[in-house]
């Protein structure tokens, strides 16, 4: 009798360990969230925080390729966040803001080389009008080859400071411009400068957007609010660009916690202690 009980306990413990392992695996994946990378310019001429050189960008995309990441579209992300629709293994959404011409000249060939898709948020009034920005022909070519084009307003105004009417125009007309040029639906918005408030969110919903992206640092999870989606901004212009990218992608939650701690310390007036915390 005693042997049977001991055996039962042993099996019970083994089963319990498996259940706990399974639960922590599910919890890890659930809380881990989906990374949405955010880039701006990719070229070898500009040297600022919003620009990565072609070599730096390729090193990062190659890393994603080697690690088995799969590029997804904003539709796939929204379907997953809204209804838990299955995503491919190691999903990642690569986004580029503002619609710089170098996205076509430099980033696009690299993305194609490693079989990644991307999403470009364009400022529609700048398209075809300024040398630094994309043309509709370049946009059409990339769109035909799987790159998603979404809205970033007409002229990159600070939405939270604009009137309701101005916000409405900026959101509706930029959406319509891309839809008219490409014959595809535009359902996603990136707030210029990442600026938004409850009024802007309300107007984005009213304009027919399904979701909107901020520059708030973090990953996106099933319970994420669709109109304040987090991203992982990737910066250049300093040293250790790859290392900082690697840390931001793989330790998003740890960095998030550090950011919150730093913000709290600054709010409490502990500036010298806050100064010791450096965010990669
Ligand atoms: Zn922008």
Boltz pocket constraint, residues with backbone or C-beta under 6 A from the ligand:
constraints:
  - pocket:
      binder: B
      contacts: [[A, 97], [A, 98], [A, 152], [A, 156], [A, 191], [A, 192], [A, 193]]
      max_distance: 6.0
